[in-house]
Amino acid sequence: MDIRYRPIGIIHSEYTNHEETPIQGIFNSSSKGEVELFPEYVPGLNDLESFSHIILLYHFHRATGCTLLQKPFLDGEKERGIFAIRHFNRPNPIGISIVGLLAVRGNVLEVSGIDVLDGTPLLDIKPYVRQFDHREEAKSGWVDEQHIQDIGAWNSTPKELRKRERTNV
């Protein structure tokens, strides 16, 4: 089976390398970016402006291969399975980010909480729907053992996280 996707736009941000890009947008909600949709997809933005957040699906165009075991940025001590982390070196280098939607201007979406490299190809946009997407009872596996409240206060880039000593709860 051959599966092919075509980008529907380009994500623009201030980030140009992996090491200095936030690992999750929630840790850097003040970071701003733009999502430029190709003109033929603009009608699909109808009614999107009423949502406060959107989900971006994109292609990790600068992934450096596939590694099934990887040390995650939140826990640099132990290798984890690629499907238990959000690292970019995946079998199918597809990324997902929830960002704040600040404005819709023609074919450009102004967003906050961006954690994506500049020039990243956009595959899809979905509205974040609190009633569908939030789960009160959700468990987050090994991530629940990390000091997330501390990580949020740090500059949460791979480069900065490697400098920090972290211990499990």
C-alpha positions in Angstrom: 0.0 0.0 0.0 1.3 3.4 -0.9 0.1 6.3 1.2 0.9 9.8 0.1 0.1 13.2 1.7 0.6 16.6 0.2 1.2 19.7 2.4 -1.7 22.1 2.7 0.5 24.9 4.0 3.7 25.9 5.8 4.2 26.6 9.5 6.4 29.7 10.3 8.1 30.2 13.6 11.2 31.8 15.1 12.8 28.3 15.6 15.4 27.1 13.2 17.0 24.2 15.0 15.8 21.3 17.1 18.0 22.1 20.1 16.4 25.5 20.7 12.8 24.7 19.9 10.5 24.1 22.9 9.7 20.5 23.5 6.0 21.3 24.0 4.2 24.5 23.3 2.4 24.5 26.7 5.8 25.3 28.3 6.2 28.4 26.1 2.7 29.8 25.5 4.1 33.2 24.7 5.9 32.0 21.5 4.1 33.2 18.4 4.0 31.8 14.9 2.0 31.8 11.7 0.4 29.0 9.8 0.2 29.8 6.1 -2.4 27.8 4.2 -2.0 27.4 0.5 -4.7 29.5 -1.3 -6.8 26.5 -2.6 -7.5 25.4 1.0 -8.6 28.8 2.4 -12.4 27.9 2.1 -11.7 25.2 4.7 -10.9 27.9 7.3 -14.6 29.0 7.4 -15.8 29.1 11.0 -12.4 28.3 12.5 -12.0 31.7 14.0 -14.5 30.9 16.7 -12.1 28.2 18.3 -9.5 29.2 20.9 -7.2 26.3 20.0 -6.4 24.2 17.0 -4.5 21.0 16.5 -1.7 21.1 13.8 -0.6 17.9 12.1 2.6 18.2 10.3 5.6 16.4 8.7 8.9 16.4 10.6 10.8 17.5 7.5 14.1 17.6 9.4 13.9 14.3 11.2 17.1 12.4 11.0 15.9 8.9 10.7 13.9 6.4 12.7 14.9 5.2 16.1 12.6 2.8 17.9 14.3 3.4 21.3 15.1 7.0 22.2 15.9 9.0 25.3 13.1 11.5 25.6 13.9 15.2 26.3 11.8 15.1 29.5 13.9 12.1 30.9 17.4 11.9 29.4 18.3 9.0 31.6 16.3 6.1 30.1 15.5 5.0 26.6 11.8 4.7 25.9 9.9 3.2 23.0 9.3 5.7 20.2 5.5 5.2 20.6 5.7 6.2 24.3 7.4 9.5 23.5 6.9 12.4 21.1 10.4 12.5 19.5 10.6 13.5 15.8 12.6 10.4 14.7 9.7 8.1 14.1 8.7 5.5 11.5 6.3 8.0 10.0 7.6 11.5 11.0 4.3 13.0 11.8 4.0 15.7 14.5 1.1 17.0 16.4 0.8 20.3 18.3 -2.1 22.1 20.1 -1.7 25.8 19.6 -3.7 28.8 20.6 -5.5 30.5 17.7 -5.1 34.2 17.9 -6.4 35.3 14.5 -7.4 34.3 11.1 -6.3 36.7 8.4 -7.1 35.4 4.9 -4.8 32.4 4.4 -2.7 33.0 7.6 -3.4 31.8 11.1 -1.7 33.6 13.9 -1.0 31.1 16.7 0.6 31.0 20.1 2.4 28.2 22.0 4.2 27.1 18.8 6.8 24.4 19.2 7.5 23.7 15.5 10.5 24.5 13.3 10.2 27.2 10.8 9.3 26.0 7.3 7.6 22.8 8.5 5.1 21.4 6.0 1.5 21.4 7.4 -0.6 18.3 6.7 -3.9 19.1 8.4 -5.7 21.4 10.9 -8.3 20.2 13.3 -10.2 22.2 15.9 -9.5 21.5 19.5 -12.9 20.6 21.0 -12.7 20.5 24.8 -15.8 18.2 25.0 -14.1 15.7 22.7 -10.4 16.0 23.3 -10.1 16.4 27.1 -10.0 13.3 29.4 -10.2 13.9 33.1 -9.1 10.3 33.9 -6.2 10.2 31.6 -2.9 8.7 32.8 0.4 9.8 31.1 2.6 6.8 31.8 6.2 7.6 32.6 5.6 11.4 32.1 3.5 11.4 35.3 6.7 10.7 37.2 8.5 13.8 35.9 8.6 17.2 37.5 6.5 18.9 34.9 5.8 21.9 37.1 9.6 22.5 37.2 10.1 21.9 33.5 7.5 24.5 32.7 9.4 27.1 34.6 12.7 26.3 32.8 13.5 27.1 29.2 12.1 23.8 28.0 14.3 23.2 24.9 16.4 20.0 24.5 19.5 22.1 24.9 18.4 23.5 28.3 16.8 20.3 29.6 20.1 18.5 29.2 21.7 21.0 31.6 19.2 20.3 34.3 19.4 17.5 36.9 16.1 15.8 37.2 15.0 13.1 39.5 11.8 11.1 39.6 9.2 11.9 42.2 
